[in-house]
C-alpha cells in the first residue's frame, strides 16, 4: 500500500530565496526554519514526492508563485552548527540536532501570482481551518489538503 501524497505551502521572502532562485538551482535544502511546528512538519509529515506551493511573503504582492516537490527525507540543517550562520543554535549538537530540513525541487512557475488577496476571497471555500488565511498565523510551512490544493491551483490564470 502506498502512502497518500500530501501537500504543503512553503513561504520564502523573494529577496532571501525566490522561485527564480529555485528554478536556477533546481533543488535546494529548505534551511533556516526555526519554528518547532514548521520543523515538525518537515521532520514528521513531509515525504519525497509531496507537492509544494512556493509562496512569496513580505513582498508587494504576497502569494503563490510556483510549484515544487519535496525531494528528500528530513535531515539535520547544517546551519544550526555554524557559529557564523544567522541560524546558528548553540544548543544543537550533531548527536542531537534540533533543526531539520528537506530538499525542495523546482517544478514550475505559475503564469501569474495567486495573490493573498485573491486567496482570501476564497477563504470560505478553503475552509475555516486553512492556516494561511487564519488570523495571526506566521508559520513558514503550512499543510494543504488535496481539496485546498485543487482549489488554489484553479485560481491560476490560463
GROMACS elastic network, one bead per residue, 0.5 to 0.9 nm:
[ bonds ]
;  ai    aj funct       b0    kb
    2     5     6  0.88072   500
    3     6     6  0.88996   500
    5    47     6  0.79150   500
    5    48     6  0.89908   500
    5    49     6  0.71697   500
    5    50     6  0.54770   500
    5    51     6  0.75739   500
    5   146     6  0.86106   500
    6    45     6  0.81910   500
    6    46     6  0.72895   500
    6    47     6  0.77246   500
    6    49     6  0.83872   500
    6    50     6  0.51034   500
    6    51     6  0.64716   500
    6    52     6  0.88380   500
    6   143     6  0.79485   500
    6   144     6  0.75871   500
    6   145     6  0.72884   500
    6   146     6  0.73308   500
    7    46     6  0.84245   500
    7    50     6  0.56423   500
    7    52     6  0.58597   500
    7    53     6  0.78711   500
    7   142     6  0.87548   500
    7   143     6  0.61658   500
    7   144     6  0.50987   500
    7   145     6  0.63015   500
    7   146     6  0.67432   500
    7   149     6  0.70766   500
    8    46     6  0.83528   500
    8    50     6  0.75623   500
    8    51     6  0.62097   500
    8    53     6  0.61899   500
    8    54     6  0.87187   500
    8   141     6  0.68634   500
    8   142     6  0.56166   500
    8   144     6  0.50418   500
    8   145     6  0.81071   500
    8   149     6  0.85174   500
    9    51     6  0.84989   500
    9    52     6  0.55483   500
    9    54     6  0.61549   500
    9    55     6  0.67004   500
    9    64     6  0.83581   500
    9   132     6  0.86572   500
    9   140     6  0.79895   500
    9   141     6  0.57071   500
    9   142     6  0.51051   500
    9   143     6  0.63463   500
    9   144     6  0.65505   500
   10    52     6  0.66832   500
   10    53     6  0.61951   500
   10    54     6  0.53534   500
   10    55     6  0.58436   500
   10    56     6  0.86022   500
   10   139     6  0.88603   500
   10   140     6  0.57594   500
   10   142     6  0.65283   500
   10   143     6  0.88964   500
   11    53     6  0.84486   500
   11    54     6  0.62241   500
   11    56     6  0.57743   500
   11    57     6  0.60739   500
   11    63     6  0.89358   500
   11    64     6  0.86710   500
   11   139     6  0.82074   500
   11   141     6  0.63356   500
   11   142     6  0.85903   500
   12    15     6  0.85300   500
   12    16     6  0.70962   500
   12    17     6  0.61903   500
   12    18     6  0.67412   500
   12    19     6  0.87300   500
   12    54     6  0.75542   500
   12    55     6  0.62251   500
   12    56     6  0.52624   500
   12    57     6  0.58309   500
   12    58     6  0.83126   500
   12   140     6  0.73103   500
   13    16     6  0.53673   500
   13    17     6  0.61598   500
   13    18     6  0.67244   500
   13    55     6  0.82588   500
   13    56     6  0.54177   500
   13    57     6  0.50042   500
   13    58     6  0.58161   500
   13    59     6  0.71006   500
   14    17     6  0.50622   500
   14    19     6  0.73779   500
   14    20     6  0.86023   500
   14    21     6  0.86653   500
   14    55     6  0.89451   500
   14    56     6  0.58009   500
   14    57     6  0.72310   500
   14    58     6  0.79901   500
   14    59     6  0.73511   500
   15    18     6  0.66502   500
   15    59     6  0.87488   500
   17    20     6  0.81027   500
   17    21     6  0.60100   500
   17    22     6  0.74895   500
   17    56     6  0.89860   500
   18    21     6  0.50346   500
   18    22     6  0.64591   500
   18    23     6  0.86446   500
   18    54     6  0.86142   500
   18    55     6  0.88129   500
   18    56     6  0.71324   500
   19    22     6  0.50093   500
   19    23     6  0.60964   500
   19    24     6  0.85668   500
   19    54     6  0.69267   500
   19    55     6  0.83684   500
   19    56     6  0.80509   500
   19    65     6  0.68944   500
   19    66     6  0.64601   500
   19    67     6  0.85980   500
   19   106     6  0.79666   500
   19   108     6  0.86998   500
   19   109     6  0.70550   500
   20    24     6  0.61319   500
   20    25     6  0.87398   500
   20   109     6  0.81450   500
   21    24     6  0.50756   500
   21    25     6  0.62987   500
   21    26     6  0.82888   500
   22    25     6  0.52639   500
   22    26     6  0.54977   500
   22    27     6  0.63910   500
   22    28     6  0.67949   500
   22    68     6  0.87929   500
   22   104     6  0.83352   500
   22   105     6  0.73452   500
   22   106     6  0.58344   500
   23    26     6  0.51767   500
   23    27     6  0.79717   500
   23   105     6  0.83966   500
   23   106     6  0.55772   500
   23   107     6  0.78884   500
   23   108     6  0.76314   500
   23   109     6  0.81174   500
   24    27     6  0.86670   500
   24   106     6  0.87539   500
   25    28     6  0.69499   500
   25   105     6  0.87800   500
   25   106     6  0.83345   500
   26   104     6  0.84012   500
   26   105     6  0.56843   500
   26   106     6  0.53204   500
   26   107     6  0.84258   500
   27    71     6  0.76947   500
   27   103     6  0.65404   500
   27   104     6  0.55141   500
   27   106     6  0.62259   500
   28    31     6  0.86262   500
   28    71     6  0.88717   500
   28   102     6  0.84593   500
   28   103     6  0.52909   500
   28   104     6  0.54498   500
   28   105     6  0.65845   500
   28   106     6  0.86688   500
   29    72     6  0.88914   500
   29    77     6  0.82590   500
   29   101     6  0.65903   500
   29   102     6  0.57732   500
   29   104     6  0.62525   500
   29   105     6  0.89608   500
   30    33     6  0.75768   500
   30    77     6  0.84759   500
   30   101     6  0.56157   500
   30   102     6  0.57448   500
   30   103     6  0.57865   500
   30   104     6  0.65901   500
   31    34     6  0.89390   500
   31    77     6  0.59903   500
   31    78     6  0.81372   500
   31    79     6  0.72572   500
   31    87     6  0.86085   500
   31    99     6  0.87805   500
   31   100     6  0.78340   500
   31   101     6  0.57572   500
   31   102     6  0.78507   500
   31   103     6  0.86536   500
   32    77     6  0.74130   500
   32    79     6  0.68962   500
   32    80     6  0.79927   500
   32    86     6  0.81629   500
   32    87     6  0.56272   500
   32    88     6  0.88949   500
   32    99     6  0.83273   500
   32   100     6  0.89704   500
   32   101     6  0.82177   500
   33    36     6  0.83464   500
   33    38     6  0.70661   500
   33    39     6  0.66155   500
   33    77     6  0.86643   500
   33    87     6  0.81354   500
   33    99     6  0.73416   500
   33   100     6  0.79556   500
   33   101     6  0.76094   500
   33   140     6  0.77290   500
   33   141     6  0.89579   500
   34    38     6  0.77676   500
   34    39     6  0.71790   500
   34    87     6  0.76606   500
   34    99     6  0.70388   500
   35    38     6  0.54246   500
   35    39     6  0.60708   500
   35    40     6  0.86056   500
   35    99     6  0.87320   500
   35   139     6  0.76092   500
   35   140     6  0.83503   500
   36    40     6  0.60013   500
   36    41     6  0.86238   500
   36    98     6  0.88560   500
   36    99     6  0.81279   500
   37    40     6  0.50108   500
   37    41     6  0.63288   500
   37    42     6  0.88569   500
   37   139     6  0.79463   500
   37   141     6  0.85172   500
   38    41     6  0.50994   500
   38    42     6  0.65632   500
   38    43     6  0.86974   500
   38   139     6  0.65745   500
   38   140     6  0.66395   500
   38   141     6  0.53710   500
   38   142     6  0.74363   500
   39    42     6  0.52017   500
   39    43     6  0.60111   500
   39    44     6  0.83166   500
   39    98     6  0.88851   500
   39    99     6  0.65133   500
   39   100     6  0.60518   500
   39   101     6  0.71415   500
   39   141     6  0.84457   500
   40    44     6  0.54292   500
   40    45     6  0.70715   500
   40   100     6  0.82355   500
   41    44     6  0.55110   500
   41    46     6  0.62781   500
   41   141     6  0.73711   500
   41   142     6  0.79225   500
   41   143     6  0.78735   500
   42    45     6  0.57277   500
   42    46     6  0.50867   500
   42    47     6  0.82839   500
   42    73     6  0.82639   500
   42    74     6  0.61408   500
   42   100     6  0.70061   500
   42   101     6  0.61268   500
   42   102     6  0.63675   500
   42   141     6  0.83486   500
   43    46     6  0.66637   500
   43    47     6  0.89921   500
   43    73     6  0.77892   500
   43    74     6  0.51762   500
   43    75     6  0.76748   500
   43    99     6  0.88749   500
   43   100     6  0.62758   500
   43   101     6  0.71527   500
   43   102     6  0.79891   500
   44    47     6  0.85239   500
   44    74     6  0.81096   500
   45   143     6  0.89300   500
   46    49     6  0.86865   500
   46    50     6  0.66651   500
   46    70     6  0.71212   500
   46    72     6  0.87972   500
   46    73     6  0.72493   500
   46    74     6  0.76450   500
   46   102     6  0.80046   500
   47    50     6  0.57468   500
   47    70     6  0.65470   500
   47    71     6  0.80149   500
   47    72     6  0.72074   500
   47    73     6  0.60010   500
   47    74     6  0.82229   500
   47   102     6  0.89238   500
   48    51     6  0.89508   500
   48    69     6  0.74953   500
   48    70     6  0.50138   500
   48    71     6  0.50700   500
   48    72     6  0.52970   500
   48    73     6  0.61081   500
   48   102     6  0.89009   500
   48   103     6  0.89895   500
   49    69     6  0.56571   500
   49    70     6  0.53283   500
   49    71     6  0.63370   500
   49    72     6  0.83733   500
   50    68     6  0.86848   500
   50    69     6  0.56742   500
   50    70     6  0.52526   500
   50    71     6  0.81633   500
   51    67     6  0.73561   500
   51    68     6  0.62597   500
   51    70     6  0.65250   500
   51   149     6  0.88865   500
   52    66     6  0.84293   500
   52    67     6  0.56439   500
   52    69     6  0.53582   500
   52    70     6  0.68402   500
   52   104     6  0.81425   500
   52   144     6  0.89286   500
   53    64     6  0.63205   500
   53    65     6  0.76204   500
   53    66     6  0.60404   500
   53    68     6  0.63822   500
   53    69     6  0.85271   500
   53   144     6  0.89595   500
   53   149     6  0.83881   500
   54    63     6  0.84023   500
   54    64     6  0.56524   500
   54    65     6  0.58529   500
   54    66     6  0.50449   500
   54    67     6  0.56075   500
   54    68     6  0.67357   500
   54   109     6  0.88577   500
   55    62     6  0.72662   500
   55    63     6  0.52933   500
   55    65     6  0.57778   500
   55    66     6  0.72576   500
   55    67     6  0.89502   500
   55   113     6  0.89481   500
   56    59     6  0.68349   500
   56    61     6  0.81453   500
   56    62     6  0.53588   500
   56    63     6  0.54950   500
   56    64     6  0.63621   500
   56    65     6  0.66865   500
   57    60     6  0.86069   500
   57    61     6  0.80710   500
   57    63     6  0.67908   500
   57    64     6  0.89535   500
   58    61     6  0.82109   500
   58    62     6  0.64671   500
   59    62     6  0.54205   500
   59    63     6  0.88271   500
   61   113     6  0.80310   500
   61   115     6  0.62650   500
   61   116     6  0.75139   500
   61   117     6  0.86148   500
   62    65     6  0.87861   500
   62   113     6  0.80764   500
   62   114     6  0.83673   500
   62   115     6  0.57523   500
   62   116     6  0.57492   500
   62   117     6  0.84010   500
   63   113     6  0.58637   500
   63   114     6  0.53103   500
   63   117     6  0.82286   500
   63   118     6  0.87122   500
   63   119     6  0.81902   500
   64    67     6  0.83186   500
   64   110     6  0.79107   500
   64   112     6  0.87234   500
   64   113     6  0.55664   500
   64   114     6  0.50570   500
   64   115     6  0.64869   500
   64   116     6  0.77900   500
   64   152     6  0.88492   500
   65   108     6  0.89417   500
   65   109     6  0.60260   500
   65   110     6  0.54136   500
   65   111     6  0.81210   500
   65   112     6  0.69535   500
   65   114     6  0.66637   500
   65   115     6  0.85427   500
   66   106     6  0.82399   500
   66   107     6  0.75816   500
   66   108     6  0.56433   500
   66   111     6  0.85789   500
   66   113     6  0.79999   500
   67   105     6  0.88480   500
   67   106     6  0.66716   500
   67   107     6  0.53715   500
   67   108     6  0.53518   500
   67   109     6  0.63173   500
   67   110     6  0.74166   500
   68    71     6  0.88393   500
   68   104     6  0.63950   500
   68   105     6  0.53511   500
   68   108     6  0.68891   500
   68   109     6  0.88535   500
   69   103     6  0.85474   500
   69   104     6  0.56114   500
   69   105     6  0.51480   500
   69   106     6  0.66207   500
   69   107     6  0.68043   500
   70    73     6  0.79781   500
   70   102     6  0.68295   500
   70   103     6  0.61185   500
   70   105     6  0.63749   500
   71   102     6  0.70821   500
   71   103     6  0.51182   500
   71   104     6  0.51532   500
   71   105     6  0.57245   500
   72    75     6  0.82922   500
   72   101     6  0.89091   500
   72   102     6  0.55117   500
   72   103     6  0.51782   500
   72   104     6  0.73838   500
   73   101     6  0.82739   500
   73   102     6  0.59159   500
   73   103     6  0.76896   500
   74    77     6  0.89343   500
   74   100     6  0.59993   500
   74   101     6  0.52464   500
   74   103     6  0.78836   500
   75    99     6  0.84664   500
   75   100     6  0.52788   500
   75   101     6  0.56225   500
   75   102     6  0.65085   500
   76    79     6  0.88282   500
   76    80     6  0.83984   500
   76    94     6  0.81201   500
   76    97     6  0.61963   500
   76    98     6  0.77563   500
   76    99     6  0.59369   500
   76   101     6  0.61915   500
   76   102     6  0.87231   500
   77    80     6  0.60974   500
   77    81     6  0.81147   500
   77    97     6  0.79964   500
   77    98     6  0.85053   500
   77    99     6  0.56505   500
   77   101     6  0.55277   500
   77   102     6  0.85798   500
   78    81     6  0.56352   500
   78    82     6  0.69726   500
   78    88     6  0.87873   500
   78    94     6  0.88273   500
   78    99     6  0.85123   500
   78   100     6  0.86065   500
   79    82     6  0.52531   500
   79    83     6  0.82616   500
   79    84     6  0.86195   500
   79    85     6  0.59594   500
   79    86     6  0.78810   500
   79    87     6  0.56183   500
   79    88     6  0.58049   500
   79    89     6  0.82330   500
   79    99     6  0.88851   500
   80    83     6  0.78492   500
   80    85     6  0.75106   500
   80    86     6  0.86744   500
   80    87     6  0.55427   500
   80    90     6  0.76105   500
   80    91     6  0.88222   500
   80    92     6  0.64982   500
   80    93     6  0.83409   500
   80    97     6  0.79237   500
   80    98     6  0.78796   500
   80    99     6  0.68811   500
   81    84     6  0.89322   500
   81    85     6  0.82384   500
   81    87     6  0.84639   500
   81    88     6  0.57765   500
   81    89     6  0.65234   500
   81    90     6  0.73784   500
   81    92     6  0.66835   500
   81    93     6  0.68940   500
   81    94     6  0.75564   500
   81    97     6  0.85825   500
   82    85     6  0.53614   500
   82    86     6  0.85961   500
   82    87     6  0.78286   500
   82    88     6  0.54633   500
   82    89     6  0.80472   500
   82    90     6  0.89611   500
   83    86     6  0.80666   500
   83    87     6  0.83800   500
   83    88     6  0.54006   500
   83    89     6  0.78372   500
   83    90     6  0.78304   500
   84    87     6  0.85031   500
   84    88     6  0.70963   500
   85    88     6  0.52129   500
   86    89     6  0.89832   500
   88    92     6  0.83957   500
   89    92     6  0.55057   500
   89    93     6  0.86897   500
   89    98     6  0.81950   500
   89    99     6  0.87982   500
   90    93     6  0.79324   500
   91    97     6  0.85287   500
   91    98     6  0.78804   500
   92    95     6  0.83706   500
   92    96     6  0.63371   500
   92    97     6  0.50199   500
   92    98     6  0.54418   500
   92    99     6  0.78661   500
   93    97     6  0.51545   500
   93    98     6  0.77025   500
   94    97     6  0.54050   500
   97   100     6  0.75408   500
  106   109     6  0.83985   500
  109   112     6  0.83133   500
  109   113     6  0.89319   500
  110   113     6  0.64408   500
  110   114     6  0.81738   500
  110   156     6  0.70694   500
  110   157     6  0.85664   500
  111   156     6  0.71754   500
  111   157     6  0.67925   500
  111   158     6  0.74367   500
  112   115     6  0.87269   500
  112   156     6  0.67997   500
  112   157     6  0.66117   500
  112   158     6  0.89427   500
  113   116     6  0.89788   500
  113   156     6  0.76288   500
  113   157     6  0.88449   500
  114   117     6  0.83612   500
  114   118     6  0.65158   500
  114   119     6  0.70051   500
  114   152     6  0.78979   500
  114   153     6  0.84494   500
  114   155     6  0.66328   500
  114   156     6  0.62617   500
  114   157     6  0.84288   500
  115   118     6  0.51478   500
  115   119     6  0.62485   500
  115   120     6  0.86065   500
  116   120     6  0.60706   500
  116   121     6  0.86774   500
  116   132     6  0.85198   500
  116   133     6  0.82591   500
  117   120     6  0.50863   500
  117   121     6  0.64702   500
  118   121     6  0.51185   500
  118   122     6  0.69287   500
  118   155     6  0.81334   500
  119   122     6  0.53339   500
  119   123     6  0.64593   500
  119   126     6  0.85807   500
  119   132     6  0.87869   500
  119   133     6  0.78662   500
  119   152     6  0.73557   500
  119   155     6  0.82409   500
  120   124     6  0.83666   500
  120   126     6  0.89810   500
  120   132     6  0.88202   500
  120   133     6  0.63249   500
  121   124     6  0.78538   500
  121   125     6  0.89481   500
  122   125     6  0.53952   500
  122   126     6  0.62145   500
  122   127     6  0.87669   500
  122   151     6  0.87230   500
  122   152     6  0.87108   500
  123   126     6  0.50014   500
  123   127     6  0.62264   500
  123   128     6  0.73079   500
  123   130     6  0.76221   500
  123   133     6  0.67889   500
  124   127     6  0.52501   500
  124   128     6  0.67328   500
  125   128     6  0.85215   500
  125   148     6  0.82855   500
  125   151     6  0.81174   500
  126   129     6  0.78937   500
  126   130     6  0.61225   500
  126   147     6  0.79659   500
  126   148     6  0.56434   500
  126   151     6  0.74420   500
  126   152     6  0.83560   500
  127   130     6  0.56941   500
  127   148     6  0.83125   500
  128   131     6  0.83278   500
  128   133     6  0.85331   500
  128   134     6  0.77642   500
  129   132     6  0.89343   500
  129   133     6  0.85201   500
  129   134     6  0.72979   500
  130   133     6  0.60685   500
  130   134     6  0.64785   500
  130   142     6  0.88171   500
  130   143     6  0.85373   500
  130   144     6  0.75826   500
  130   145     6  0.88372   500
  130   148     6  0.81889   500
  131   135     6  0.82703   500
  131   137     6  0.64979   500
  131   139     6  0.85333   500
  131   142     6  0.66744   500
  131   143     6  0.79003   500
  131   144     6  0.85029   500
  132   135     6  0.83193   500
  132   137     6  0.66569   500
  132   138     6  0.82265   500
  132   139     6  0.84592   500
  132   142     6  0.73602   500
  133   136     6  0.87421   500
  133   137     6  0.76799   500
  134   137     6  0.58405   500
  135   138     6  0.89192   500
  138   141     6  0.89693   500
  139   142     6  0.66856   500
  144   147     6  0.81478   500
  144   148     6  0.60147   500
  144   149     6  0.61952   500
  145   148     6  0.50929   500
  145   149     6  0.60933   500
  145   150     6  0.86288   500
  146   149     6  0.50208   500
  146   150     6  0.62410   500
  146   151     6  0.86574   500
  147   150     6  0.51930   500
  147   151     6  0.61957   500
  147   152     6  0.85946   500
  148   151     6  0.50490   500
  148   152     6  0.59653   500
  148   153     6  0.84761   500
  149   152     6  0.52387   500
  149   153     6  0.61439   500
  149   154     6  0.85741   500
  150   153     6  0.52624   500
  150   154     6  0.61832   500
  150   155     6  0.89931   500
  151   154     6  0.50762   500
  151   155     6  0.68189   500
  152   155     6  0.53905   500
  152   156     6  0.74600   500
  153   156     6  0.54929   500
  154   157     6  0.79649   500
